[in-house]
Amino acid sequence: MNGASRAGLVLAAWMLGVAPVWAQGFNLSRNNNEEIQVYADGGIEWISEAQRVIARTNAKAVRGRVTVTADTLTAYYRKGASGDEIWRLDADGNVTIATPTETATGTKATYDLDKAIFVLRGQPAHLVTPTDTVTAKETIEYWEKERMAVARGDAVATQKGKQIQAEVLTSHFKENPKGDLEMRRADAYRSVILTTPQEQVFGERGDYNLETGVATVAGSVRIVRAGNELNGEYAHVNLNTGISKLFGTGPGGQGEGRVSGTFTPDKKDTKERRAVFRGPGAKSGDKTEKGGQ
């Protein structure tokens, strides 16, 4: 089937068994009693031998409240008990996966309806909810059933002026009373940077509980605020109160047990002030000093 005018095609998808009741969010694999409708300005090619359908130019696939648009869409289907069923959808070029309140954008995407996972590629790829934004230069994976996004490559998650960045970010979402996705927790791995309006915290591992406002960062930790810097192994940061605690050892006693700080002097005070704080495991001779150690 093809043609220059806008073409449409309706295919059944996952018509096996009784459909469970799912909540909202990205849910192309859910609501099993709904069909997938495919449209394209450049026509639709149905390759029955390969069991795939290719929609070109302003292609669109719609299922319930979820819409996938791209320059080209390729739907892979198979024979099911109730007819043909789509099990995979590939999107190429100017990809958007959208609900009325959430949007994911990139250059390429693969949507596995069997596993209820889509993988979005872009430079960067974006996932946006009413309260949160996640970006990544390599990929964003979204796991529908777990409501979890895994962002790779200079990944960044932001919410209300607070940001956590890392090479790999795992964001866990919940659905608020309106049915919209809302981030509740983020776990960060490698080259972690936690940014608040008051400070930046650097480390190698971190987690941020958005419901409590508490973040922890571990591994060669630096806290930078107003030109001042603290160094240690493990930090406990309360983003609601603005209180940060730094320790010389992390959970399990890892680290050297020493916390140090460098403070920028006032304009009227030209002498450098360096403070060395005793932490767990530090020697009793450690003390606060002026003018360096």
Secondary structure, 3 states (H helix, E strand, C coil): CCCCCCEEEEECCCCCCCCCCCCCCCCCCCCCCCCEEEEECCCEEEECCCCEEEEEEEEEEEECCEEEEEEEEEEEEEEECCEEEEEEEEEEEEEEEECCCCEEEEEEEEEECCCCEEEEECCCEEEECCCCEEEECCEEEEECCCCEEEEEEEEEEEECCEEEEEEEEEEEEEECCCCCEEEEEEEEEEEEEEECCCCEEEEEEEEEECCCCEEEEEEEEEEEECCEEEEEEEEEEECCCCEEEEECCCCCCCCCCEEEEEECCCCCCCCCEEEEEECCCCCCCCCCCCCCC
